[in-house]
Amino acid sequence: MKSLVLVSILLLGPLAAQEQKKTEEPKPQVQRIFILKYADPTRVNQVLGVFGARTYVNPDLHALAVSASREIMPAIEDAIKRLDIPAAGIQDIELTAYYLIGGDAESMPGGAPPKELDSVITQLKNSFPFKTYRLLDMLELRTRPGRSADTSSNPGPVAPGSPSAVTQLHTGSLTLSGDGSTVNVEGMKAGIRLPTSTGTSGQWTYIDLGLSANVDIKEGQKVVVGRLSVNKDQALFLVLTARVVN
């Protein structure tokens, strides 16, 4: 009986070894070469590491060679197709600041406001007791999300014989909302040095006006940021607009 058991073990041993060898045999491999149009092949290769395939990168040719089983290769092809796409265009933000002065005097500094501010001026006339609005200056700046920006201007004399006014605009970080429709302006500082007569012929002094705010501006929207009193008969208004440029 013991001899019979021993013979069975001896017979089963080679069969088990053959079965294990058969299981461990590598699966047939297929090879593909991918020429990438947009993506960096080195970065794509890093992502493909999850498939356990053998890969070779040639950055000069923008090529990626892959050796993998027939079962895995379709998933690798799909992954490369999804990754090899044009990068999203870098977006710039254009910010425009209008310095409007409101008053009742027949002679007002500045020029005629542009047509695109008609609706804003109508709104201001309904809210404040000024009959006339003039454009003292318009500042434009362009930057990218995550960056700050500064600009300034000398719009010229505000009255015959007066020195030039000085306008300034500073923004902290400009960012976009998730859907890209709103510009978030952090740490905005706007200012103007406005010459005013001392009452003595040819003598002028400056009024320094400024305001700070955090502002959210939807693209195409015109936002009245604030009102600054120049004197009892005049006030300065700052209007901001923003545009996203691809």
C-alpha positions in Angstrom: 0.0 0.0 0.0 2.9 2.4 0.8 4.5 1.6 -2.5 1.3 2.5 -4.3 1.2 5.9 -2.5 4.8 6.6 -3.3 4.3 5.8 -7.0 1.3 8.1 -7.1 3.3 11.0 -5.6 6.2 10.4 -8.1 3.8 10.4 -11.0 1.9 13.6 -9.9 5.2 15.5 -9.2 6.2 16.0 -12.8 2.6 16.7 -13.8 2.4 19.5 -11.2 5.7 20.9 -12.3 4.5 20.9 -15.9 1.3 22.6 -14.9 3.2 25.3 -13.0 5.5 25.9 -15.9 2.6 26.2 -18.2 1.0 28.8 -15.9 4.1 30.9 -15.6 4.7 31.1 -19.4 4.6 34.8 -20.5 1.7 35.9 -22.6 2.5 36.8 -26.2 3.5 40.4 -26.5 2.6 42.9 -29.2 4.6 46.1 -30.1 3.4 49.5 -31.1 5.1 52.8 -31.8 3.2 56.0 -31.1 4.2 59.3 -32.5 2.8 62.0 -30.2 1.5 65.3 -31.7 1.0 67.4 -28.6 1.9 65.6 -25.3 5.4 65.2 -23.9 6.3 61.5 -24.4 8.2 61.4 -21.2 5.2 62.5 -19.1 2.9 60.1 -21.0 5.3 57.3 -20.3 5.1 58.0 -16.6 1.3 57.6 -16.7 1.6 54.4 -18.6 3.5 52.8 -15.8 0.3 51.7 -14.2 -0.1 49.1 -17.0 3.2 47.4 -16.3 4.1 47.4 -20.0 7.7 47.8 -21.3 8.2 51.2 -22.8 10.9 53.2 -24.6 10.8 57.0 -25.0 12.6 59.0 -27.8 12.0 62.7 -27.0 13.7 63.8 -30.2 11.3 61.9 -32.4 8.4 62.6 -30.0 7.9 58.8 -30.0 6.9 56.2 -27.5 7.4 52.5 -28.1 5.3 50.1 -26.1 5.5 46.3 -25.7 2.5 44.7 -23.9 0.1 41.8 -24.0 -2.8 41.8 -26.5 -5.2 42.2 -23.7 -3.6 45.3 -22.3 -2.6 47.1 -25.5 -6.1 48.5 -26.3 -6.2 50.2 -22.9 -2.8 51.7 -23.5 -3.8 53.0 -26.9 -6.9 54.6 -25.4 -4.9 56.2 -22.7 -2.4 57.7 -25.2 -5.3 59.0 -27.3 -6.8 60.8 -24.3 -3.5 62.2 -23.2 -2.2 63.4 -26.6 -4.3 66.5 -27.0 -3.5 70.2 -27.4 -2.8 72.0 -24.1 -5.4 74.4 -23.0 -4.7 77.9 -24.3 -3.2 80.4 -21.8 -5.8 83.0 -21.0 -5.1 86.7 -20.3 -7.3 89.1 -18.4 -7.9 92.6 -19.7 -9.1 95.1 -17.1 -10.4 98.5 -18.0 -10.9 101.3 -15.4 -13.0 104.4 -16.3 -12.6 107.5 -14.1 -15.8 109.4 -14.3 -16.5 112.8 -12.6 -20.0 113.9 -11.9 -21.2 117.5 -11.2 -23.6 120.3 -12.1 -21.2 122.9 -13.3 -21.5 124.0 -16.9 -17.8 123.6 -17.4 -16.5 120.2 -16.3 -13.0 118.6 -16.7 -12.6 115.6 -18.9 -14.2 114.5 -22.2 -17.4 112.8 -23.3 -17.9 109.3 -21.9 -17.8 106.5 -24.5 -21.1 105.0 -25.6 -20.5 101.7 -23.8 -21.0 103.6 -20.5 -24.4 105.0 -21.4 -26.2 102.5 -19.2 -23.8 103.2 -16.3 -24.3 106.9 -16.5 -28.1 106.4 -16.6 -27.8 104.4 -13.4 -25.6 107.0 -11.8 -28.0 109.8 -12.6 -30.8 107.8 -11.0 -28.7 107.3 -7.8 -26.8 110.6 -7.4 -27.9 114.3 -7.9 -25.4 115.1 -10.6 -26.6 116.3 -14.0 -23.4 115.9 -16.0 -20.8 113.1 -16.1 -17.4 113.4 -17.9 -14.6 110.9 -18.5 -11.4 112.0 -16.8 -9.3 109.0 -17.9 -9.4 105.4 -18.9 -6.8 102.9 -17.9 -6.2 99.4 -19.4 -4.0 96.6 -18.1 -3.5 93.1 -19.2 -2.1 90.2 -17.2 -2.5 86.5 -16.6 -4.4 84.7 -13.8 -2.5 84.5 -10.6 -0.5 87.7 -11.3 -0.7 91.3 -10.2 -0.5 94.3 -12.4 0.1 98.1 -12.3 -0.5 100.9 -14.7 -0.7 104.7 -14.6 -1.5 107.6 -16.8 -1.3 111.4 -17.2 -4.6 112.3 -18.8 -3.7 116.0 -19.2 -4.9 119.3 -17.7 -8.3 119.2 -16.1 -8.8 123.0 -16.7 -7.1 125.7 -18.8 -3.6 126.2 -17.4 -3.8 123.5 -14.9 -1.1 120.8 -14.5 -1.9 117.2 -15.6 -3.9 114.8 -13.4 -2.2 111.5 -12.6 -4.2 108.3 -12.4 -3.0 104.9 -11.1 -4.4 101.4 -10.9 -3.0 98.4 -9.1 -4.4 94.9 -8.7 -3.3 92.1 -6.5 -3.8 88.6 -7.8 -6.4 88.2 -10.6 -8.1 84.9 -10.8 -11.0 83.3 -12.7 -14.0 81.5 -11.4 -14.4 77.8 -12.1 -16.5 78.4 -15.2 -14.2 81.2 -16.4 -17.1 83.7 -16.5 -16.1 85.9 -13.6 -12.8 87.7 -12.9 -11.9 88.0 -9.2 -9.8 91.1 -8.5 -8.0 90.9 -5.2 -6.4 94.0 -3.5 -7.4 96.5 -6.2 -6.1 100.0 -5.5 -7.2 103.0 -7.7 -6.1 106.5 -7.2 -6.0 109.9 -8.8 -4.0 113.1 -8.2 -6.4 115.8 -9.2 -5.1 119.4 -9.6 -7.3 122.1 -8.2 -6.9 125.8 -8.1 -5.9 127.6 -4.9 -7.8 130.6 -5.9 -4.7 132.5 -6.7 -4.0 133.0 -10.4 -1.7 130.4 -11.7 -1.4 128.5 -8.4 -2.5 124.9 -8.2 -2.5 122.2 -5.6 -3.4 118.5 -5.7 -6.2 116.5 -4.2 -5.2 112.8 -3.7 -8.1 110.5 -4.0 -8.0 106.7 -3.8 -10.0 103.6 -2.9 -9.3 99.9 -2.3 -11.6 97.0 -2.8 -11.9 93.3 -3.8 -14.2 93.0 -6.8 -15.9 90.2 -8.7 -16.6 91.2 -12.3 -18.6 89.0 -14.7 -17.2 89.2 -18.2 -19.0 92.1 -20.1 -20.3 93.6 -16.8 -19.6 97.2 -15.9 -19.2 97.5 -12.1 -19.3 100.9 -10.3 -16.6 100.2 -7.6 -16.9 103.4 -5.6 -17.6 107.1 -5.2 -15.1 109.7 -4.0 -16.0 113.3 -3.1 -13.9 115.9 -5.0 -15.7 118.8 -3.4 -19.3 119.6 -2.4 -20.3 119.9 -6.1 -18.3 117.1 -7.7 -17.6 113.4 -7.1 -15.4 110.8 -8.8 -16.7 107.4 -9.8 -14.6 104.3 -10.7 -16.1 101.9 -13.2 -14.4 98.5 -14.0 -14.9 96.0 -16.8 -13.1 92.8 -17.4 -12.5 90.5 -20.4 -10.9 87.1 -20.7 -8.7 86.8 -23.8 -7.5 83.4 -25.1 
